[in-house]
Amino acid sequence: MSLYAASKSAVRCSARSWAQGLGGRGARVNVLSPGPVETEGFRESQGETPGEAERTVNAWATTPRPYGEADRDASAALFLATDESSFVTGRDLHGDGGMAIRRPA
């Protein structure tokens, strides 16, 4: 998980740097950080055994809204791609149902 967290941090920091550096040219750079989306393969990818997978899936449920929907993530991406977000740059949009603000168990 440390490598995963480090890579996500690198993406966020890069986006902020690019937004600052390219802003004078009219470019906007943002990051979309979706939370878990329960798809057909979601449960299978959460652990090596069925028990591990179930524990992980149950841990996600501690967030205010545990699972997203793919169409909502697409709507967030569309928002960032249109002029509706013309004054938004260097941001990380969390579409995670409150996962980023949850208290550790």
C-alpha distance (Angstrom), angle and dihedral (degrees) to the residues before:
residue distance angle dihedral
M1 . . .
S2 3.82 . .
L3 3.81 91.6 .
Y4 3.80 90.5 47.1
A5 3.82 91.6 50.6
A6 3.80 91.8 46.3
S7 3.80 92.2 51.7
K8 3.81 92.2 49.5
S9 3.80 89.7 49.9
A10 3.79 90.4 50.0
V11 3.81 90.8 53.3
R12 3.82 91.6 50.3
C13 3.80 93.6 47.3
S14 3.79 92.0 45.9
A15 3.80 91.1 51.4
R16 3.80 91.3 51.8
S17 3.81 91.4 49.0
W18 3.80 92.7 46.7
A19 3.80 91.2 47.0
Q20 3.79 90.2 53.4
G21 3.80 94.4 44.1
L22 3.79 97.1 43.3
G23 3.80 99.1 35.6
G24 3.80 92.7 92.7
R25 3.81 88.1 60.3
G26 3.78 93.0 54.0
A27 3.80 95.7 -103.0
R28 3.78 122.2 139.3
V29 3.80 121.2 -157.4
N30 3.79 121.7 -168.9
V31 3.80 137.8 159.2
L32 3.78 126.1 -131.9
S33 3.82 112.3 -152.0
P34 3.78 109.4 -173.0
G35 3.76 121.9 -170.6
P36 3.78 125.7 -136.2
V37 3.78 116.3 -43.5
E38 3.78 113.5 -161.2
T39 3.77 102.9 -131.7
E40 3.77 130.2 158.9
G41 3.81 92.7 -83.3
F42 3.81 96.9 36.4
R43 3.81 98.6 97.1
E44 3.81 92.5 43.1
S45 3.80 91.9 54.6
Q46 3.80 95.7 52.3
G47 3.79 100.3 78.3
E48 3.75 145.1 -1.8
T49 3.80 93.7 -113.8
P50 3.81 129.6 37.0
G51 3.82 89.2 -111.7
E52 3.80 93.1 52.9
A53 3.78 91.0 46.9
E54 3.81 92.2 50.8
R55 3.84 92.3 49.5
T56 3.81 90.7 50.6
V57 3.80 93.1 47.1
N58 3.81 90.2 49.2
A59 3.82 90.3 50.2
W60 3.83 89.6 56.6
A61 3.81 87.8 56.5
T62 3.82 90.5 70.0
T63 3.83 89.9 78.5
P64 3.81 119.4 93.7
R65 3.84 91.0 -109.0
P66 3.81 106.1 13.7
Y67 3.80 104.3 -168.1
G68 3.76 132.2 40.8
E69 3.76 130.5 -155.9
A70 3.78 124.3 -120.3
D71 3.82 92.5 -127.9
R72 3.80 90.9 56.6
D73 3.79 91.2 52.7
A74 3.80 88.2 49.8
S75 3.82 89.9 51.3
A76 3.80 90.8 52.5
A77 3.81 90.9 50.0
L78 3.79 90.3 48.4
F79 3.81 90.3 51.0
L80 3.81 90.6 53.7
A81 3.81 90.8 48.0
T82 3.81 96.2 52.4
D83 3.79 135.7 69.5
E84 3.81 88.2 -103.4
S85 3.81 85.7 83.7
S86 3.81 95.9 40.8
F87 3.82 91.8 128.0
V88 3.83 94.4 47.5
T89 3.79 118.6 93.3
G90 3.78 137.5 143.7
R91 3.80 91.3 23.9
D92 3.75 135.2 131.0
L93 3.80 109.2 -140.6
H94 3.79 108.5 -153.3
G95 3.79 110.8 -153.6
D96 3.77 91.4 175.2
G97 3.80 106.6 117.6
G98 3.80 91.3 -111.1
M99 3.81 97.3 -50.1
A100 3.82 91.6 132.0
I101 3.82 91.2 57.2
R102 3.79 100.2 42.0
R103 3.73 120.3 118.4
P104 3.79 117.2 -114.5
A105 3.78 114.1 -102.6
